[in-house]
Structures are given as C-alpha cells and as structure tokens.
C-alpha cells in the first residue's frame, strides 16, 4: 500500500510541477464545457470510519478519554460538515474520513448531496476555487443545496486512500470535486480535470456545474 501511494504521489507531483495544480491538457477543455456534459462519475465508494481512540493506561481513564475524544471528534466533524458554513481551507490535521462520515449522516436526514473538495493550501487553483465558492453567485448554492467537506491531499501524500475511493487524482489534478448522494454513491467526479484549472473559471461557470449536479 505504501509503495502504491508513493508511486501515485510521485506521478501526480511530477505533473503538478510542470502544470501548476492542473492535470494536463484535459483541464482547459473541461472548464470550457460548463454548459455541456458534466464530468464522468467515478466508481461508487463510501468512506471508512475514523479509527478508535488509543487506549489509556487504566480502564477508567481509557473510558473517560474515549468518551471525551469521541464527543470532541463528532462535534468537530459535524460542525465542519454543517450546511451554511464553508470549510476554511484544507486542514491537514482534520480527520477527513470522520468529516465525510458526519456529512453523510446529516445528509441522510435532509437529502442534501455531499460535495467533497480534494485540494491543498499550497495550490493556487484551490485558493481561486475557494474565492469562487464564496462569491455571491456560488455561496448560496453551496449553503442551500450541499454539504461541503474539504479534504487535504498535501503534496499528493495525504488522504490518498480516501481520495482513491472517489476520484483519480492523476486525471483530475487539484482541486478535484466529487458529489455524493446521501447514501454515499458517487453522482459525479471531476476526472476530466476541469477544476484543476480554476484560474480560468468564473463564478457563473462554477454555479452552472453546481446547479446541474444538484438536480441529478
């Protein structure tokens, strides 16, 4: 598994070093196709739950520690996945699997699709997309129609196992967007690399994608 992750990181990083956050020639075509067919969906997958907290030296302290850690983790993940609030960048310290699990749990109640944003804080296109997400054309759509989960992929060496369940980062580059139905099934994934060239996109283009995806 480590060897596979290292190979993926090496391949994607080599592309990024020559094209910025993009994934190659497909990025421009994908962005220009906002009025046409949305990106092809990736294989269906569901995120795994976060690992259980480490045990303490004594049974009593282990129980208290588990309860505290579980409560804090659940509350933090739920807050991150809540509707109406966009994630503040890509936090490498967050438990992405727990955030996604919390978002899907909430979506089971209100049937809002979950939008996963795979990216990294060093990526210029990711920063541009974040600004577009907060624009007057896009922010209301995300607030009313989606639950947004940001997943940090570092230098293509972080959360790769989670990303591989939903999108091919070698094709998509970053940022890569994936939309999940409340049951965890993939509606669409930006394997065409459209969003890896976010610097060429407008707020209206992003809004067009989100409107189309929310109606599937």
LINRACOR-V184650 format. One record per run of one state. SS is the DSSP state (hx for helix, st for strand, lp for the rest). FROM is the first residue (numbers start at 1). LEN is the number of residues. If there is no record, write none. Layout:
<<SS & FROM & LEN> <SS & FROM & LEN>>
//
This chain:
<<lp & 1 & 1> <hx & 2 & 18> <lp & 20 & 6> <hx & 26 & 7> <lp & 33 & 26> <hx & 59 & 23> <lp & 82 & 14> <hx & 96 & 15> <lp & 111 & 2> <st & 113 & 7> <lp & 120 & 4> <hx & 124 & 10> <lp & 134 & 5> <hx & 139 & 7> <st & 146 & 7> <lp & 153 & 7> <hx & 160 & 5> <lp & 165 & 4> <hx & 169 & 4> <lp & 173 & 3> <st & 176 & 5> <lp & 181 & 5> <st & 186 & 4> <lp & 190 & 4> <hx & 194 & 7> <lp & 201 & 2> <hx & 203 & 12> <lp & 215 & 2>>
//
